[in-house]
Amino acid sequence: MNQFYRGDPLFPQELVTQCLFFGDNGCGPQWGFKRDLPGRIIRWSAAWGTEFEVVGTSPFDAWKAEKEVYDTLQSEI
């Protein structure tokens, strides 16, 4: 995935070359580490250009926050 993003000028190289993406929730933005934000996990979608959001301090934090969204949706059914 990282090589794909870095090898295509369609993606913002000023961002993707500074990140190591490692996963997603299966249907959207990628989670990753950003070189100049040690100790933080970011979430990024190609549709956002160079914008991203910080979603936690560990991969577990990112996953847990995403799980809480799905748990809330499930409780509304």
C-alpha positions as CSV (number, residue, x, y, z in Angstrom):
1,M,0.0,0.0,0.0
2,N,2.8,2.5,0.9
3,Q,4.7,1.7,-2.3
4,F,1.4,2.2,-4.3
5,Y,0.8,5.7,-2.8
6,R,4.4,6.8,-3.2
7,G,4.6,5.6,-6.8
8,D,1.7,7.6,-8.1
9,P,1.7,11.4,-8.5
10,L,-2.1,11.3,-8.1
11,F,-1.5,11.1,-4.3
12,P,0.0,14.1,-2.4
13,Q,3.7,13.1,-2.2
14,E,4.4,15.7,0.4
15,L,2.2,13.7,2.8
16,V,2.5,10.1,1.7
17,T,6.3,10.1,1.7
18,Q,6.2,11.2,5.3
19,C,3.9,8.4,6.4
20,L,3.9,4.7,7.0
21,F,0.3,3.4,6.5
22,F,-0.6,0.1,8.1
23,G,-4.3,-0.5,7.8
24,D,-7.9,0.7,7.7
25,N,-11.3,-0.3,8.8
26,G,-12.0,-2.1,5.6
27,C,-14.0,0.5,3.8
28,G,-12.3,3.9,4.0
29,P,-9.4,6.0,5.3
30,Q,-6.0,4.5,6.1
31,W,-4.3,4.6,9.5
32,G,-0.7,5.4,9.7
33,F,2.3,6.9,11.4
34,K,3.6,10.3,10.3
35,R,7.3,11.0,10.7
36,D,6.9,14.5,12.3
37,L,4.2,13.3,14.7
38,P,5.9,10.7,16.9
39,G,3.5,8.9,19.3
40,R,0.5,9.7,17.2
41,I,-1.6,7.7,14.8
42,I,-3.2,9.5,11.8
43,R,-6.2,8.7,9.6
44,W,-6.0,9.8,6.0
45,S,-8.1,9.4,2.9
46,A,-6.8,10.1,-0.6
47,A,-10.0,12.2,-1.1
48,W,-8.7,14.6,1.6
49,G,-5.6,15.6,-0.2
50,T,-3.0,16.6,2.4
51,E,-5.5,16.8,5.2
52,F,-5.5,14.2,7.9
53,E,-6.7,13.7,11.5
54,V,-5.0,12.4,14.6
55,V,-6.9,9.5,16.0
56,G,-4.9,8.3,18.9
57,T,-1.5,7.4,20.3
58,S,-1.4,3.7,19.3
59,P,-2.9,1.5,16.7
60,F,-5.1,0.1,19.4
61,D,-6.5,3.6,20.1
62,A,-7.4,4.0,16.4
63,W,-9.1,0.6,16.2
64,K,-11.0,1.1,19.5
65,A,-12.4,4.5,18.3
66,E,-13.5,2.9,15.1
67,K,-15.1,0.0,17.0
68,E,-17.0,2.4,19.2
69,V,-18.6,4.0,16.1
70,Y,-19.8,0.6,14.9
71,D,-21.0,-0.4,18.4
72,T,-23.1,2.8,18.5
73,L,-24.6,2.1,15.1
74,Q,-25.3,-1.5,16.1
75,S,-27.1,-0.3,19.2
76,E,-29.4,1.9,17.1
77,I,-30.7,-1.0,15.1
